[in-house]
Amino acid sequence: MAASEALNGTTTTSIRHAFGNVLAFFILLMIGVLAFSIRLFSVIKYESVIHEFDPYFNYRVTQFLTKNGIYDFWNWFDDRTWYPLGRVIGGTVYPGLTLTAGTLWRILNSINIPLSVETVCVFTAPIFSAFASWATYLLTKEVKGVGAGLTAAVLLAMVPSYISRSVAGSYDNEAVAIFALIFTFYLYIKTLNTGSLFYATLNSIAYFYMVCSWGGYTFIINLIPMHVLLCIVTGRYSSRLYIAYAPLVVLGTLLAALVPVVGFNAVMTSEHFASFLVFIIIHVVALVHYIKGILSPKMFKVAVALVVSVGLAVCCAMVAVLIALVASSPTKGWSGRSLSLLDPTYASKYIPIIASVSEHQPPTWPSYFMDINVLAFLVPAGIIACFSPLSDASSFVILYIVTSVYFSGVMVRLMLVLAPAACILSGIALSQAFDVFTRSIKLQLPSLSGHSHVDAGETSSESVVPNDLAKTDKSEDTSKDRTSKKSKKKEKEHVEKPPSKSLIKKRLLVLPLETSIIAIILLVLLGAFYVVHSVWAAAEAYSAPSIVLTSHSHDGIHVFDDFREAYAWLSHNTEIDDKVASWWDYGYQTTAMANRTVIVDNNTWNNTHIATVGTAMSSPEKAAWEIFHSLDVKYVLVVFGGLVGYPSDDINKFLWMVRIGGGVFPHIKEPDYLRDGQYRIDSMATPTMLNSLMYKLSYYRFVETDGKAFDRVRQTEIGKKHFKLTHFEEVFTTHHWMVRIYKLKPPKNRIRGKIKKSKFKASSKSASKRKGLKRNPF
C-alpha cells in the first residue's frame, strides 16, 4: 500500500509538472502575441511607414545590402552624405540590425513569401519585442522561478518605455539590441548557476551580437565585471563564477574586435579596461583557491603572500600600461557619450552637439511615470524580495537596477535600459506577493464552513495514528516476518512530525483572510491600470510617425504630410547631383527619401562640418550665401512650425546652431542673439537675430498668411515682417508651411561687374582709335 501510494503521488506530481510546463508554454506564446500586436497601432492608425530620423538611414543601408550583397556593403563608400567628405558605411555603422533584417528578408523570399524590404524593416522591432519578452522570462526564471518569469515577461511586453522604441516602423538599433542585452544577461546567469562551458560560449556569442547591434554594449562589459568583483569581495567566489566570466572576456573581446566600427577599441578604450582588471583579479583569486587545496595551512600563508605580491605587481604594471595608452588622449580614452554619463555636465560644457539632442537630456519625474508607470513603486519590493535569500543571480539583478536607475537619470534615452530591470524586479515582487496572499487564502477558506483546515488536519492525524498502531500490534502477533515495532515507531514519527512542522511554518506566513483578499484585489486593479496606461501609450503617445503628423480639433483629425511632400518635390524637381543643406536632423531623411546629396546628417561624426552649417544659419544672408556656395550647395531646407504650431522646428533649435557654430568659429557669440538673456523673435529681438539667415528663411512672406505674422509656437508676432531676399529665392513651400526650400541665386553681381568692365574697356579702345592716339603697351 505504501509503495502504491508513493507511486501514485509521484505520478500525480509528474502530471502536475508536465501540465504546468505546457501551460507556461502557451502563456509564453500569448505573451509573444501580445508584445507583437500591441506595437501595431502605428500601422493600423496610420500606414506601414518608417518612423523618426535614424531609421531612414538603417532602411537605406538595408536596401543596399539586399541589393548588392554583404561584400559590397562592407566596402561601401557613400558619396551622398557629408559632402564633400563622404562616409565609409561599412566601417562606421553597427551592422547587427541591418544584417538581421536582411537575413530575415532573404529567408522569407526563399520560402516564397515575397515581402518588400520596407515591410520587413517595419515589422522587425515588434518581432524582436516578442523575443525580448521570452528572454526576460528565461532570465527571471533563473533568478526566482517560473511564476516570476511569466509575470516579468508580460510586464516587459507592455512597458511603455520599450514600446516607444519598438513600435512597428521604429527601425532603430534598439529594436534588436534590447533583446540581445537581456539574452546576454540570461546566459551569464545561466552559466553562473550551472557552471557549464557550453552556456559560457553561447554567452560570448550573444555578447558579439550585442556588439554588432548597439554601442550600448559597453554597459554589459562594465556591469558583469562589477558583479564579478562584488561576488569576490563578498566571499562568493566559485568555479562557476570563473567559468561565467573568463570565456566572456577572452572570446567576447576577440569577437567584438571583428566588428569594423569597434575594431581595436575593444582593447584600447577606457570603457573596456574594467573588464581586463577584473579578469586579472579573478585569476589571482582562482590561483589562491587552487593553492589552498593542495598545500598545508603553513605553506599556504607563504604561497598566498607570494601570489598576492605578484598579482599586485601585475595589476600595477597593467595600470601603468593603460595610463600610458590613454594619457595622450584629451578625454583619457573615454568617448564623449561615456563622459556625459559619468559627468552629466560634460556635454553641455564641451560637446554641445551631444547636449543638443533631446533624448540626451535628463528626464523629469513625470517621464518615469509615463515610461514605466506603476513599476516604479514595485521595484523596491522586488529588491527586498531578492535579498531573501540572496544569491549570485539576485545580486546581479540588484546591481543591474541600481546602475540602470543612475544612467536613466542622466539620459532620458537610457530609460530603455531601465525598463527590463524594472520589469524583472516588479515581476518578482508581484509573484512573491501573490504567492503569500493566495497561500493565506488557501489555508483559511475551509474555516468558513465551520472547521479550520489546520485543526481538521491535526485531529485526523491524531485519530489515524492509534488505529495504525493497533493494526501493527495485531500484525506482529500473527506474523513475525513483517516489519518490527522499531520500524513502525519510525513510521509513526514520520507521519506525525512533518505535518506539524510544515503547518507551523505556514502559519507564520499566513495573513488574515480579509487582508489577503483586499490585497489581491488591489494588485489586480494595479495591473489593470498598468494595462490601460500601456495600451494608451502604444495607441496614442508612441504610435504617431514623426514624418506624418496629426492634430485633433473640433473639425476632426488633420493630417500634416509636409515632410514627404517636400522630399518628393526635391526628388522630382532637382538634379540628381544637387546638394541640399539643412540642419543635421533631416540629413538621413533627405538622403533616403529625396535621394539627394546632403552636407551633414544624423551621424554627427564631424563636429566642424556641422559647426560650418550652424555658422551659415546664424550669419547674415550674404555671409551665409558665401559659406553655402563654397560647399557647392544649391538648395537650403528649413523646417518651420510657426503657422501650424509645430514646436520641433528650426527656430526652436536655432540656439543650438549658434552654440555649435560658436564652438568652432569664435565670431559667432550666443549673447548677440539674446535680449537680456532671453531668446526672442518679436520686436525686441536683437539685430543679429533679425538679420540671421535662419530668421529670414523661416519668416519670409510669413506676414501674408494672416496679415499679422503671428507665430503660434512662440505665441507672439514676429519682429521683422517685411523684407526681401537678395541671395536666396524661394522655390517651394509645403501646404502647411512646415518645410520651406530655397535656392541659392547665382553670383550675378560678379558677372555684371565683369560685363561693365569689359564694356568700359571696349568703349575706351574705340575712343582711342577715333582720336588716333597710341596706347602704351606697358
Salt bridges, closest charged atoms under 4 A:
GLU47 OE2 - ARG564 NH2 2.65
ASP78 OD2 - ARG60 NH1 2.79
GLU142 OE2 - LYS190 NZ 3.11
ASP172 OD2 - ARG165 NH2 3.32
GLU174 OE2 - ARG165 NH2 3.31
GLU174 OE2 - ARG413 NH2 2.57
GLU359 OE1 - ARG165 NH1 3.34
GLU359 OE2 - ARG413 NH1 3.73
ASP392 OD1 - ARG236 NE 2.69
ASP435 OD2 - ARG439 NH1 3.35
ASP455 OD1 - ARG507 NH2 3.83
GLU491 OE1 - LYS488 NZ 3.68
GLU540 OE2 - LYS45 NZ 3.29
ASP555 OD1 - HIS554 NE2 3.01
ASP561 OD1 - ARG564 NE 2.98
ASP562 OD1 - HIS736 ND1 2.88
ASP578 OD1 - LYS634 NZ 3.82
ASP585 OD2 - LYS653 NZ 2.59
GLU621 OE1 - LYS696 NZ 3.72
ASP632 OD2 - LYS579 NZ 3.59
ASP649 OD2 - ARG714 NH2 2.90
GLU670 OE2 - ARG659 NH2 3.06
ASP682 OD2 - ARG680 NH2 2.84
GLU704 OE1 - ARG701 NH1 2.86
ASP711 OD2 - ARG714 NH2 2.72
GLU717 OE1 - LYS721 NZ 2.85
GLU730 OE1 - ARG701 NE 2.71
GLU730 OE2 - ARG740 NH2 3.12
